[in-house]
Amino acid sequence: MFKLRTVFSLLLFSVFFLFPQWAKASAYWMEIHGSGKLKDPVKVQVFYGFIDDLSERHRTTGPEFQEIKNFRFFIINAKGEKSKLDLQMKGDYWEGTFTPNSEGTYRILGMNDQLPVLLRSKNPDENVRPIDFMCGAYHVGKPSEIMSPAQFMDIILQEKNGVYTVSPYRNRKPVEKGTPIRIFNPENWEKNISVDENHQAVFKPTLPGLYVIRQDWNDTNPGTFQGNSYGKIRYRNNYCLWIN
């Protein structure tokens, strides 16, 4: 079993009028740093930036970065207990800390439903309201075997003999058979797999580095948010893991 020390959660957006930097594959991501030992503080850091043409990541601190303040983060500890994780801005990232006091898996989850409507055109039916979720996990000792969904869109990941089982949820229920899951490997190649009759998908990493596991779902009911009309809500959840 690998030791998970850093988890990235990338929330990628298309280019729109409000946030033109999204054209550069801009993203929010989360890093989790710790020793993997009991009683040692764990740092959760959230960034915003973009990946350039050479696949290098750059941090930025513009208006999109300020949106991090509207993410609501919490920790689910190894006993299933939930606690709020407060973040403070520190230079070009936001940071919160927690201290593991028992062995098992600690899940770090976040959600932002305050992002502005993405204005694609003058036709409000083409505008999109994004709601984004983050998922990560931190293991102390043996990972927990039983975990339950804890937010509207959630992904639970388990590993055995180098093969990873992805269990995606929507509204705390397993998604239906055929639901597409997108996996991005460390070289940014994308693989599309579908959820099977057991409401799961499996994959086997072949390279060390960052893997992004993404689930999208669109609610096509139109509405208005912050004074702007939209034709649909785009829900996105990214579970990303770092393999040494």
Helices and strands as residue ranges (DSSP letters): E 11-12, G 20-24, E 27-33, E 42-51, E 57-59, H 63-66, G 67-70, E 72-76, E 82-85, E 88-90, E 93-98, E 104-112, G 124-126, E 128-140, E 153-160, E 163-170, E 173-174, E 180-184, E 190-194, E 201-203, E 209-219, E 223-225, E 228-230, E 232-243
